[in-house]
Amino acid sequence: MTDSPHVDTDDRGCLVMVLAVPVVLLTLVAGYFCWTALTIRPSGAWDDDACAGIVLSCVMTIGAAVTAGAVWVLPPVRRVMGWWWVLPALLLGAVAAVRWATGG
């Protein structure tokens, strides 16, 4: 019984670009919502709308970061893309978690 030869193609560069699209888009979404969470300033303790906006922005940032991490954890994606592809999204998620924990 003979083994079939392993064919190594040069499509890895294209595959990285295709797999990077959702990770990059989710990182951009996380970046936008993290920016809004950091720039919203309540006018006072009574400003419930601003506090709700901060919480919503933090939740959206963390959601996008977790989704980017979930995409990266998939074995085909992880084999092709390094950990640094998902690191910015995870850092943005951590910043949003700190912002949420410290309150508005």
TABEL-V897527 format. One record per run of one state. SS is the DSSP state (2 for helix, 1 for strand, 0 for the rest). FROM is the first residue (numbers start at 0). TO is the last residue. If there is no record, write none. Layout:
ss: (SS SS)
from: (FROM FROM)
to: (TO TO)
This chain:
ss: (0 2 0 2 0 2 0 2 0)
from: (0 11 39 47 73 74 80 83 102)
to: (10 38 46 72 73 79 82 101 103)
